[in-house]
Amino acid sequence: MDIEYENKTDISIEQQTALIEIEALDHKLLQHFHNIIKLQPSLTRQLVSFQANKPRPSYRWYKYKEAFSASLIEHLLSKYGI
C-alpha cells in the first residue's frame, strides 16, 4: 500500500519520514499475517459500517459512526450458526 500525497510540499520532512515508517511497518505486519488475513469481498464498507443502517427503521434515529451495521451482525450470526 503506497501512501499518496496530493502535494508533497504540504507536509514536513518529519511527517514524510513518519509516514514512510508507518508504511514499512504496515507492510511488515501484512507479511507476518499473510496466511491468516483473508479478504472477504462480501464484507463491503457499507455492510461493516453504520451506513447499512441508514435505510432501516429505528436504526437511523441516531448516527453512531463507530457502530457496526445490524446487517453485519445478522450475517455473522447466520454464518457461524449463533
Residue pairs with C-beta under 8 A, 6 or more apart in sequence:
1 23
1 26
1 27
2 23
3 19
3 20
3 22
3 23
5 11
8 16
11 19
30 37
42 75
43 72
45 51
46 52
46 69
47 69
47 71
47 72
47 75
48 68
48 69
48 72
49 65
49 67
49 68
49 69
50 63
50 64
50 65
50 66
50 67
50 68
50 69
51 69
52 69
52 70
52 71
52 72
53 59
53 60
53 67
53 69
53 70
53 71
54 60
56 70
59 70
76 82
